[in-house]
Amino acid sequence: MASSSTQTVSEQTKTEKKETRSHLSLKMYLLGIATIIVPLLVFYVIAALVAPVRSGWNSLFIID
């Protein structure tokens, strides 16, 4: 009886370890996606804000 209870406990800890490992891998995967997407979004927003200003400056400095 005692051996069966320890066996179930070890199986339970194995499944818990698997769950935490899959959770961590999912977390790292999402973190990797975020590290790629967030700088691109920041760059896109900055470019969208700067583009009208640059075109305005270009039209100011171009002398026909």
mmJSON file of the N, C-alpha and C atoms, coordinates in Angstrom:
{"data_MODEL":{"atom_site":{
"group_PDB":["ATOM","ATOM","ATOM","ATOM","ATOM","ATOM","ATOM","ATOM","ATOM","ATOM","ATOM","ATOM","ATOM","ATOM","ATOM","ATOM","ATOM","ATOM","ATOM","ATOM","ATOM","ATOM","ATOM","ATOM","ATOM","ATOM","ATOM","ATOM","ATOM","ATOM","ATOM","ATOM","ATOM","ATOM","ATOM","ATOM","ATOM","ATOM","ATOM","ATOM","ATOM","ATOM","ATOM","ATOM","ATOM","ATOM","ATOM","ATOM","ATOM","ATOM","ATOM","ATOM","ATOM","ATOM","ATOM","ATOM","ATOM","ATOM","ATOM","ATOM","ATOM","ATOM","ATOM","ATOM","ATOM","ATOM","ATOM","ATOM","ATOM","ATOM","ATOM","ATOM","ATOM","ATOM","ATOM","ATOM","ATOM","ATOM","ATOM","ATOM","ATOM","ATOM","ATOM","ATOM","ATOM","ATOM","ATOM","ATOM","ATOM","ATOM","ATOM","ATOM","ATOM","ATOM","ATOM","ATOM","ATOM","ATOM","ATOM","ATOM","ATOM","ATOM","ATOM","ATOM","ATOM","ATOM","ATOM","ATOM","ATOM","ATOM","ATOM","ATOM","ATOM","ATOM","ATOM","ATOM","ATOM","ATOM","ATOM","ATOM","ATOM","ATOM","ATOM","ATOM","ATOM","ATOM","ATOM","ATOM","ATOM","ATOM","ATOM","ATOM","ATOM","ATOM","ATOM","ATOM","ATOM","ATOM","ATOM","ATOM","ATOM","ATOM","ATOM","ATOM","ATOM","ATOM","ATOM","ATOM","ATOM","ATOM","ATOM","ATOM","ATOM","ATOM","ATOM","ATOM","ATOM","ATOM","ATOM","ATOM","ATOM","ATOM","ATOM","ATOM","ATOM","ATOM","ATOM","ATOM","ATOM","ATOM","ATOM","ATOM","ATOM","ATOM","ATOM","ATOM","ATOM","ATOM","ATOM","ATOM","ATOM","ATOM","ATOM","ATOM","ATOM","ATOM","ATOM","ATOM","ATOM","ATOM","ATOM","ATOM"],
"id":[1,2,3,4,5,6,7,8,9,10,11,12,13,14,15,16,17,18,19,20,21,22,23,24,25,26,27,28,29,30,31,32,33,34,35,36,37,38,39,40,41,42,43,44,45,46,47,48,49,50,51,52,53,54,55,56,57,58,59,60,61,62,63,64,65,66,67,68,69,70,71,72,73,74,75,76,77,78,79,80,81,82,83,84,85,86,87,88,89,90,91,92,93,94,95,96,97,98,99,100,101,102,103,104,105,106,107,108,109,110,111,112,113,114,115,116,117,118,119,120,121,122,123,124,125,126,127,128,129,130,131,132,133,134,135,136,137,138,139,140,141,142,143,144,145,146,147,148,149,150,151,152,153,154,155,156,157,158,159,160,161,162,163,164,165,166,167,168,169,170,171,172,173,174,175,176,177,178,179,180,181,182,183,184,185,186,187,188,189,190,191,192],
"type_symbol":["N","C","C","N","C","C","N","C","C","N","C","C","N","C","C","N","C","C","N","C","C","N","C","C","N","C","C","N","C","C","N","C","C","N","C","C","N","C","C","N","C","C","N","C","C","N","C","C","N","C","C","N","C","C","N","C","C","N","C","C","N","C","C","N","C","C","N","C","C","N","C","C","N","C","C","N","C","C","N","C","C","N","C","C","N","C","C","N","C","C","N","C","C","N","C","C","N","C","C","N","C","C","N","C","C","N","C","C","N","C","C","N","C","C","N","C","C","N","C","C","N","C","C","N","C","C","N","C","C","N","C","C","N","C","C","N","C","C","N","C","C","N","C","C","N","C","C","N","C","C","N","C","C","N","C","C","N","C","C","N","C","C","N","C","C","N","C","C","N","C","C","N","C","C","N","C","C","N","C","C","N","C","C","N","C","C","N","C","C","N","C","C"],
"label_atom_id":["N","CA","C","N","CA","C","N","CA","C","N","CA","C","N","CA","C","N","CA","C","N","CA","C","N","CA","C","N","CA","C","N","CA","C","N","CA","C","N","CA","C","N","CA","C","N","CA","C","N","CA","C","N","CA","C","N","CA","C","N","CA","C","N","CA","C","N","CA","C","N","CA","C","N","CA","C","N","CA","C","N","CA","C","N","CA","C","N","CA","C","N","CA","C","N","CA","C","N","CA","C","N","CA","C","N","CA","C","N","CA","C","N","CA","C","N","CA","C","N","CA","C","N","CA","C","N","CA","C","N","CA","C","N","CA","C","N","CA","C","N","CA","C","N","CA","C","N","CA","C","N","CA","C","N","CA","C","N","CA","C","N","CA","C","N","CA","C","N","CA","C","N","CA","C","N","CA","C","N","CA","C","N","CA","C","N","CA","C","N","CA","C","N","CA","C","N","CA","C","N","CA","C","N","CA","C","N","CA","C","N","CA","C","N","CA","C","N","CA","C","N","CA","C"],
"label_alt_id":[null,null,null,null,null,null,null,null,null,null,null,null,null,null,null,null,null,null,null,null,null,null,null,null,null,null,null,null,null,null,null,null,null,null,null,null,null,null,null,null,null,null,null,null,null,null,null,null,null,null,null,null,null,null,null,null,null,null,null,null,null,null,null,null,null,null,null,null,null,null,null,null,null,null,null,null,null,null,null,null,null,null,null,null,null,null,null,null,null,null,null,null,null,null,null,null,null,null,null,null,null,null,null,null,null,null,null,null,null,null,null,null,null,null,null,null,null,null,null,null,null,null,null,null,null,null,null,null,null,null,null,null,null,null,null,null,null,null,null,null,null,null,null,null,null,null,null,null,null,null,null,null,null,null,null,null,null,null,null,null,null,null,null,null,null,null,null,null,null,null,null,null,null,null,null,null,null,null,null,null,null,null,null,null,null,null,null,null,null,null,null,null],
"label_comp_id":["MET","MET","MET","ALA","ALA","ALA","SER","SER","SER","SER","SER","SER","SER","SER","SER","THR","THR","THR","GLN","GLN","GLN","THR","THR","THR","VAL","VAL","VAL","SER","SER","SER","GLU","GLU","GLU","GLN","GLN","GLN","THR","THR","THR","LYS","LYS","LYS","THR","THR","THR","GLU","GLU","GLU","LYS","LYS","LYS","LYS","LYS","LYS","GLU","GLU","GLU","THR","THR","THR","ARG","ARG","ARG","SER","SER","SER","HIS","HIS","HIS","LEU","LEU","LEU","SER","SER","SER","LEU","LEU","LEU","LYS","LYS","LYS","MET","MET","MET","TYR","TYR","TYR","LEU","LEU","LEU","LEU","LEU","LEU","GLY","GLY","GLY","ILE","ILE","ILE","ALA","ALA","ALA","THR","THR","THR","ILE","ILE","ILE","ILE","ILE","ILE","VAL","VAL","VAL","PRO","PRO","PRO","LEU","LEU","LEU","LEU","LEU","LEU","VAL","VAL","VAL","PHE","PHE","PHE","TYR","TYR","TYR","VAL","VAL","VAL","ILE","ILE","ILE","ALA","ALA","ALA","ALA","ALA","ALA","LEU","LEU","LEU","VAL","VAL","VAL","ALA","ALA","ALA","PRO","PRO","PRO","VAL","VAL","VAL","ARG","ARG","ARG","SER","SER","SER","GLY","GLY","GLY","TRP","TRP","TRP","ASN","ASN","ASN","SER","SER","SER","LEU","LEU","LEU","PHE","PHE","PHE","ILE","ILE","ILE","ILE","ILE","ILE","ASP","ASP","ASP"],
"label_asym_id":["A","A","A","A","A","A","A","A","A","A","A","A","A","A","A","A","A","A","A","A","A","A","A","A","A","A","A","A","A","A","A","A","A","A","A","A","A","A","A","A","A","A","A","A","A","A","A","A","A","A","A","A","A","A","A","A","A","A","A","A","A","A","A","A","A","A","A","A","A","A","A","A","A","A","A","A","A","A","A","A","A","A","A","A","A","A","A","A","A","A","A","A","A","A","A","A","A","A","A","A","A","A","A","A","A","A","A","A","A","A","A","A","A","A","A","A","A","A","A","A","A","A","A","A","A","A","A","A","A","A","A","A","A","A","A","A","A","A","A","A","A","A","A","A","A","A","A","A","A","A","A","A","A","A","A","A","A","A","A","A","A","A","A","A","A","A","A","A","A","A","A","A","A","A","A","A","A","A","A","A","A","A","A","A","A","A","A","A","A","A","A","A"],
"label_entity_id":["1","1","1","1","1","1","1","1","1","1","1","1","1","1","1","1","1","1","1","1","1","1","1","1","1","1","1","1","1","1","1","1","1","1","1","1","1","1","1","1","1","1","1","1","1","1","1","1","1","1","1","1","1","1","1","1","1","1","1","1","1","1","1","1","1","1","1","1","1","1","1","1","1","1","1","1","1","1","1","1","1","1","1","1","1","1","1","1","1","1","1","1","1","1","1","1","1","1","1","1","1","1","1","1","1","1","1","1","1","1","1","1","1","1","1","1","1","1","1","1","1","1","1","1","1","1","1","1","1","1","1","1","1","1","1","1","1","1","1","1","1","1","1","1","1","1","1","1","1","1","1","1","1","1","1","1","1","1","1","1","1","1","1","1","1","1","1","1","1","1","1","1","1","1","1","1","1","1","1","1","1","1","1","1","1","1","1","1","1","1","1","1"],
"label_seq_id":[1,1,1,2,2,2,3,3,3,4,4,4,5,5,5,6,6,6,7,7,7,8,8,8,9,9,9,10,10,10,11,11,11,12,12,12,13,13,13,14,14,14,15,15,15,16,16,16,17,17,17,18,18,18,19,19,19,20,20,20,21,21,21,22,22,22,23,23,23,24,24,24,25,25,25,26,26,26,27,27,27,28,28,28,29,29,29,30,30,30,31,31,31,32,32,32,33,33,33,34,34,34,35,35,35,36,36,36,37,37,37,38,38,38,39,39,39,40,40,40,41,41,41,42,42,42,43,43,43,44,44,44,45,45,45,46,46,46,47,47,47,48,48,48,49,49,49,50,50,50,51,51,51,52,52,52,53,53,53,54,54,54,55,55,55,56,56,56,57,57,57,58,58,58,59,59,59,60,60,60,61,61,61,62,62,62,63,63,63,64,64,64],
"pdbx_PDB_ins_code":[null,null,null,null,null,null,null,null,null,null,null,null,null,null,null,null,null,null,null,null,null,null,null,null,null,null,null,null,null,null,null,null,null,null,null,null,null,null,null,null,null,null,null,null,null,null,null,null,null,null,null,null,null,null,null,null,null,null,null,null,null,null,null,null,null,null,null,null,null,null,null,null,null,null,null,null,null,null,null,null,null,null,null,null,null,null,null,null,null,null,null,null,null,null,null,null,null,null,null,null,null,null,null,null,null,null,null,null,null,null,null,null,null,null,null,null,null,null,null,null,null,null,null,null,null,null,null,null,null,null,null,null,null,null,null,null,null,null,null,null,null,null,null,null,null,null,null,null,null,null,null,null,null,null,null,null,null,null,null,null,null,null,null,null,null,null,null,null,null,null,null,null,null,null,null,null,null,null,null,null,null,null,null,null,null,null,null,null,null,null,null,null],
"Cartn_x":[0.832,0.0,0.863,1.908,2.767,3.511,3.967,4.711,3.82,2.563,1.662,1.4,1.303,1.066,2.281,3.491,4.681,4.782,4.367,4.408,3.462,2.279,1.338,1.84,2.513,3.063,4.149,5.025,6.084,5.492,4.44,3.782,3.158,2.592,1.973,3.027,4.181,5.235,5.757,5.816,6.254,5.295,4.003,3.037,3.095,3.319,3.439,4.664,5.777,6.984,6.74,6.04,5.735,4.879,3.882,3.007,3.778,4.654,5.417,6.381,6.947,7.872,7.143,5.972,5.211,4.763,4.419,4.019,5.199,6.388,7.574,7.918,7.82,8.147,7.154,5.893,4.893,5.21,5.629,5.979,7.18,8.193,9.373,9.018,8.128,7.685,6.985,6.083,5.381,6.345,7.321,8.318,9.146,9.492,10.237,9.449,8.164,7.308,7.23,7.083,6.967,8.246,9.417,10.673,10.856,10.223,10.315,9.276,8.046,6.945,6.988,7.304,7.247,8.213,9.489,10.366,9.883,9.322,8.784,7.625,6.75,5.633,6.144,7.132,7.693,8.309,9.076,9.688,8.62,7.55,6.467,5.793,5.544,4.89,5.796,7.089,8.028,8.116,8.189,8.261,6.997,5.845,4.588,4.533,5.123,5.131,6.158,7.287,8.379,8.146,7.475,7.324,6.688,5.592,5.023,5.968,6.677,7.622,8.745,9.266,10.356,9.882,8.69,8.195,7.985,7.554,7.399,8.733,9.754,11.092,11.618,11.394,11.874,11.2,9.91,9.222,9.675,10.088,10.6,11.959,12.811,14.177,14.335,13.339,13.466,13.102,14.044,13.822,13.798,12.679,12.561,13.126],
"Cartn_y":[-1.206,0.0,1.251,1.244,2.421,2.655,1.585,1.746,2.326,1.932,2.46,3.948,4.381,5.802,6.637,6.138,6.889,6.922,5.85,5.819,6.867,6.978,7.969,9.378,9.586,10.906,11.253,10.275,10.553,10.818,10.078,10.341,11.731,12.11,13.435,14.529,14.36,15.372,15.404,14.25,14.233,15.034,14.826,15.571,17.056,17.401,18.815,19.433,18.691,19.205,19.413,18.46,18.618,19.857,20.067,21.226,22.529,22.587,23.823,24.024,22.945,23.079,23.601,23.054,23.526,24.969,25.314,26.693,27.632,27.218,28.062,28.201,27.107,27.194,28.112,28.053,28.95,30.391,30.601,31.95,32.474,31.635,32.051,32.309,31.502,31.686,33.031,33.335,34.618,35.773,35.575,36.617,36.855,35.782,35.915,36.663,36.343,37.057,38.532,38.795,40.186,40.961,40.321,41.034,41.339,40.566,40.859,41.905,41.753,42.602,43.996,44.088,45.39,46.402,46.065,47.055,47.428,46.464,46.785,47.767,47.549,48.477,49.857,49.899,51.186,51.898,51.153,51.735,52.248,51.462,51.857,53.137,53.229,54.421,55.636,55.467,56.591,57.023,56.045,56.375,57.101,56.67,57.324,58.754,58.979,60.332,61.222,60.642,61.436,61.722,60.823,60.966,62.288,62.735,64.025,65.187,65.119,66.19,66.223,65.048,65.01,65.494,65.099,65.556,67.068,67.581,69.027,69.735,69.187,69.785,69.735,68.596,68.465,69.492,69.698,70.676,72.096,72.317,73.637,73.898,72.854,73.062,72.935,72.335,72.192,73.527,74.061,75.348,75.09,75.372,75.151,76.324],
"Cartn_z":[0.0,0.0,0.0,0.822,0.925,-0.387,-1.023,-2.27,-3.367,-3.419,-4.443,-4.223,-2.964,-2.698,-3.095,-2.82,-3.231,-4.749,-5.399,-6.861,-7.446,-6.911,-7.426,-7.165,-6.031,-5.729,-6.741,-7.051,-8.022,-9.407,-9.778,-11.061,-11.078,-9.942,-9.852,-10.014,-9.363,-9.496,-10.925,-11.592,-12.991,-13.867,-13.673,-14.484,-14.155,-12.889,-12.522,-13.185,-13.204,-13.859,-15.353,-15.976,-17.4,-17.639,-16.782,-16.944,-16.784,-15.775,-15.584,-16.744,-17.253,-18.376,-19.607,-19.892,-21.05,-20.841,-19.599,-19.302,-19.512,-19.067,-19.242,-20.717,-21.477,-22.9,-23.616,-23.223,-23.804,-23.445,-22.192,-21.744,-22.537,-22.727,-23.477,-24.94,-25.497,-26.879,-27.043,-26.11,-26.168,-25.956,-25.073,-24.83,-26.092,-26.785,-28.035,-29.09,-29.199,-30.151,-29.781,-28.481,-28.026,-28.317,-28.121,-28.366,-29.845,-30.72,-32.152,-32.555,-32.07,-32.531,-31.918,-30.632,-29.951,-30.572,-30.809,-31.466,-32.862,-33.598,-34.921,-34.816,-33.836,-33.64,-33.253,-32.365,-31.941,-33.14,-33.95,-35.14,-36.106,-36.276,-37.184,-36.709,-35.403,-34.853,-35.005,-34.706,-34.84,-36.303,-37.212,-38.64,-39.093,-38.592,-38.966,-38.433,-37.263,-36.707,-37.4,-37.8,-38.371,-39.85,-40.567,-42.016,-42.438,-41.839,-42.265,-41.99,-40.887,-40.549,-41.569,-41.935,-42.918,-44.273,-44.674,-45.977,-45.95,-44.81,-44.674,-44.783,-44.107,-44.182,-45.608,-46.288,-47.66,-48.559,-48.38,-49.222,-48.881,-47.635,-47.263,-47.901,-47.942,-48.402,-49.908,-50.592,-52.044,-52.693,-53.426,-54.093,-55.592,-56.222,-57.673,-58.435],
"occupancy":[1.0,1.0,1.0,1.0,1.0,1.0,1.0,1.0,1.0,1.0,1.0,1.0,1.0,1.0,1.0,1.0,1.0,1.0,1.0,1.0,1.0,1.0,1.0,1.0,1.0,1.0,1.0,1.0,1.0,1.0,1.0,1.0,1.0,1.0,1.0,1.0,1.0,1.0,1.0,1.0,1.0,1.0,1.0,1.0,1.0,1.0,1.0,1.0,1.0,1.0,1.0,1.0,1.0,1.0,1.0,1.0,1.0,1.0,1.0,1.0,1.0,1.0,1.0,1.0,1.0,1.0,1.0,1.0,1.0,1.0,1.0,1.0,1.0,1.0,1.0,1.0,1.0,1.0,1.0,1.0,1.0,1.0,1.0,1.0,1.0,1.0,1.0,1.0,1.0,1.0,1.0,1.0,1.0,1.0,1.0,1.0,1.0,1.0,1.0,1.0,1.0,1.0,1.0,1.0,1.0,1.0,1.0,1.0,1.0,1.0,1.0,1.0,1.0,1.0,1.0,1.0,1.0,1.0,1.0,1.0,1.0,1.0,1.0,1.0,1.0,1.0,1.0,1.0,1.0,1.0,1.0,1.0,1.0,1.0,1.0,1.0,1.0,1.0,1.0,1.0,1.0,1.0,1.0,1.0,1.0,1.0,1.0,1.0,1.0,1.0,1.0,1.0,1.0,1.0,1.0,1.0,1.0,1.0,1.0,1.0,1.0,1.0,1.0,1.0,1.0,1.0,1.0,1.0,1.0,1.0,1.0,1.0,1.0,1.0,1.0,1.0,1.0,1.0,1.0,1.0,1.0,1.0,1.0,1.0,1.0,1.0,1.0,1.0,1.0,1.0,1.0,1.0],
"B_iso_or_equiv":[0.0,0.0,0.0,0.0,0.0,0.0,0.0,0.0,0.0,0.0,0.0,0.0,0.0,0.0,0.0,0.0,0.0,0.0,0.0,0.0,0.0,0.0,0.0,0.0,0.0,0.0,0.0,0.0,0.0,0.0,0.0,0.0,0.0,0.0,0.0,0.0,0.0,0.0,0.0,0.0,0.0,0.0,0.0,0.0,0.0,0.0,0.0,0.0,0.0,0.0,0.0,0.0,0.0,0.0,0.0,0.0,0.0,0.0,0.0,0.0,0.0,0.0,0.0,0.0,0.0,0.0,0.0,0.0,0.0,0.0,0.0,0.0,0.0,0.0,0.0,0.0,0.0,0.0,0.0,0.0,0.0,0.0,0.0,0.0,0.0,0.0,0.0,0.0,0.0,0.0,0.0,0.0,0.0,0.0,0.0,0.0,0.0,0.0,0.0,0.0,0.0,0.0,0.0,0.0,0.0,0.0,0.0,0.0,0.0,0.0,0.0,0.0,0.0,0.0,0.0,0.0,0.0,0.0,0.0,0.0,0.0,0.0,0.0,0.0,0.0,0.0,0.0,0.0,0.0,0.0,0.0,0.0,0.0,0.0,0.0,0.0,0.0,0.0,0.0,0.0,0.0,0.0,0.0,0.0,0.0,0.0,0.0,0.0,0.0,0.0,0.0,0.0,0.0,0.0,0.0,0.0,0.0,0.0,0.0,0.0,0.0,0.0,0.0,0.0,0.0,0.0,0.0,0.0,0.0,0.0,0.0,0.0,0.0,0.0,0.0,0.0,0.0,0.0,0.0,0.0,0.0,0.0,0.0,0.0,0.0,0.0,0.0,0.0,0.0,0.0,0.0,0.0],
"pdbx_formal_charge":[null,null,null,null,null,null,null,null,null,null,null,null,null,null,null,null,null,null,null,null,null,null,null,null,null,null,null,null,null,null,null,null,null,null,null,null,null,null,null,null,null,null,null,null,null,null,null,null,null,null,null,null,null,null,null,null,null,null,null,null,null,null,null,null,null,null,null,null,null,null,null,null,null,null,null,null,null,null,null,null,null,null,null,null,null,null,null,null,null,null,null,null,null,null,null,null,null,null,null,null,null,null,null,null,null,null,null,null,null,null,null,null,null,null,null,null,null,null,null,null,null,null,null,null,null,null,null,null,null,null,null,null,null,null,null,null,null,null,null,null,null,null,null,null,null,null,null,null,null,null,null,null,null,null,null,null,null,null,null,null,null,null,null,null,null,null,null,null,null,null,null,null,null,null,null,null,null,null,null,null,null,null,null,null,null,null,null,null,null,null,null,null],
"auth_seq_id":[1,1,1,2,2,2,3,3,3,4,4,4,5,5,5,6,6,6,7,7,7,8,8,8,9,9,9,10,10,10,11,11,11,12,12,12,13,13,13,14,14,14,15,15,15,16,16,16,17,17,17,18,18,18,19,19,19,20,20,20,21,21,21,22,22,22,23,23,23,24,24,24,25,25,25,26,26,26,27,27,27,28,28,28,29,29,29,30,30,30,31,31,31,32,32,32,33,33,33,34,34,34,35,35,35,36,36,36,37,37,37,38,38,38,39,39,39,40,40,40,41,41,41,42,42,42,43,43,43,44,44,44,45,45,45,46,46,46,47,47,47,48,48,48,49,49,49,50,50,50,51,51,51,52,52,52,53,53,53,54,54,54,55,55,55,56,56,56,57,57,57,58,58,58,59,59,59,60,60,60,61,61,61,62,62,62,63,63,63,64,64,64],
"auth_comp_id":["MET","MET","MET","ALA","ALA","ALA","SER","SER","SER","SER","SER","SER","SER","SER","SER","THR","THR","THR","GLN","GLN","GLN","THR","THR","THR","VAL","VAL","VAL","SER","SER","SER","GLU","GLU","GLU","GLN","GLN","GLN","THR","THR","THR","LYS","LYS","LYS","THR","THR","THR","GLU","GLU","GLU","LYS","LYS","LYS","LYS","LYS","LYS","GLU","GLU","GLU","THR","THR","THR","ARG","ARG","ARG","SER","SER","SER","HIS","HIS","HIS","LEU","LEU","LEU","SER","SER","SER","LEU","LEU","LEU","LYS","LYS","LYS","MET","MET","MET","TYR","TYR","TYR","LEU","LEU","LEU","LEU","LEU","LEU","GLY","GLY","GLY","ILE","ILE","ILE","ALA","ALA","ALA","THR","THR","THR","ILE","ILE","ILE","ILE","ILE","ILE","VAL","VAL","VAL","PRO","PRO","PRO","LEU","LEU","LEU","LEU","LEU","LEU","VAL","VAL","VAL","PHE","PHE","PHE","TYR","TYR","TYR","VAL","VAL","VAL","ILE","ILE","ILE","ALA","ALA","ALA","ALA","ALA","ALA","LEU","LEU","LEU","VAL","VAL","VAL","ALA","ALA","ALA","PRO","PRO","PRO","VAL","VAL","VAL","ARG","ARG","ARG","SER","SER","SER","GLY","GLY","GLY","TRP","TRP","TRP","ASN","ASN","ASN","SER","SER","SER","LEU","LEU","LEU","PHE","PHE","PHE","ILE","ILE","ILE","ILE","ILE","ILE","ASP","ASP","ASP"],
"auth_asym_id":["A","A","A","A","A","A","A","A","A","A","A","A","A","A","A","A","A","A","A","A","A","A","A","A","A","A","A","A","A","A","A","A","A","A","A","A","A","A","A","A","A","A","A","A","A","A","A","A","A","A","A","A","A","A","A","A","A","A","A","A","A","A","A","A","A","A","A","A","A","A","A","A","A","A","A","A","A","A","A","A","A","A","A","A","A","A","A","A","A","A","A","A","A","A","A","A","A","A","A","A","A","A","A","A","A","A","A","A","A","A","A","A","A","A","A","A","A","A","A","A","A","A","A","A","A","A","A","A","A","A","A","A","A","A","A","A","A","A","A","A","A","A","A","A","A","A","A","A","A","A","A","A","A","A","A","A","A","A","A","A","A","A","A","A","A","A","A","A","A","A","A","A","A","A","A","A","A","A","A","A","A","A","A","A","A","A","A","A","A","A","A","A"],
"auth_atom_id":["N","CA","C","N","CA","C","N","CA","C","N","CA","C","N","CA","C","N","CA","C","N","CA","C","N","CA","C","N","CA","C","N","CA","C","N","CA","C","N","CA","C","N","CA","C","N","CA","C","N","CA","C","N","CA","C","N","CA","C","N","CA","C","N","CA","C","N","CA","C","N","CA","C","N","CA","C","N","CA","C","N","CA","C","N","CA","C","N","CA","C","N","CA","C","N","CA","C","N","CA","C","N","CA","C","N","CA","C","N","CA","C","N","CA","C","N","CA","C","N","CA","C","N","CA","C","N","CA","C","N","CA","C","N","CA","C","N","CA","C","N","CA","C","N","CA","C","N","CA","C","N","CA","C","N","CA","C","N","CA","C","N","CA","C","N","CA","C","N","CA","C","N","CA","C","N","CA","C","N","CA","C","N","CA","C","N","CA","C","N","CA","C","N","CA","C","N","CA","C","N","CA","C","N","CA","C","N","CA","C","N","CA","C","N","CA","C","N","CA","C","N","CA","C"],
"pdbx_PDB_model_num":[1,1,1,1,1,1,1,1,1,1,1,1,1,1,1,1,1,1,1,1,1,1,1,1,1,1,1,1,1,1,1,1,1,1,1,1,1,1,1,1,1,1,1,1,1,1,1,1,1,1,1,1,1,1,1,1,1,1,1,1,1,1,1,1,1,1,1,1,1,1,1,1,1,1,1,1,1,1,1,1,1,1,1,1,1,1,1,1,1,1,1,1,1,1,1,1,1,1,1,1,1,1,1,1,1,1,1,1,1,1,1,1,1,1,1,1,1,1,1,1,1,1,1,1,1,1,1,1,1,1,1,1,1,1,1,1,1,1,1,1,1,1,1,1,1,1,1,1,1,1,1,1,1,1,1,1,1,1,1,1,1,1,1,1,1,1,1,1,1,1,1,1,1,1,1,1,1,1,1,1,1,1,1,1,1,1,1,1,1,1,1,1]
}}}
